[in-house]
Amino acid sequence: MNDQELQHLLSITEPAPHQLRRIAELTELHFDFETAKVWYQKAAQAGDQHAADYLEADDDEPTPDIAELRELLIMLALRKIAASRQEGDDPHHDGT
């Protein structure tokens, strides 16, 4: 995963609600909805109405804190990078 916008947003200590939603959108794009769902929940809880409208989740489920989410997303990104390198799909390798 080489998404500079996502990397930048993840580096923000206290992201705004719309930034949390954007993290969710990019996470869904790069991974899947289930992975992104907790970011949408965080955004909705922080007051982002678009994220709240998008969710069809049960509000009773607890969500991890932002630090845990960051760690999970970094771990998933590293796995994706490792898998693409094993398949010979390294974006930094020119094929020589």
Phi, psi and omega in degrees: 000124179232064181252103183296325179297315179296316179300318178297313181298322180291339180277350180285127184296313180232083182294146176288162181307316181292331177288323175298319178296320179295322175301317179299315181299315180291324177295318178296321179296316184274335185235261180199172182296320182299322177291321182283339187305319181294328176290320176298319178297316178299316180297316179297317179296331180277353175113008179279109184292326179297318178295318179298319179294326184286330184286142171234032186265162176283123181291348182283342182287128177289148178245146179293163178282170186299322180298318178296320179296318179301313180299316180298315182294321177296316179299315179296320179296318179296320177297319180295319178297313180299318180295319180292327177291323178294329179274001180077024183249047181279115183294343180265359181256127183273006176091001180261000000 
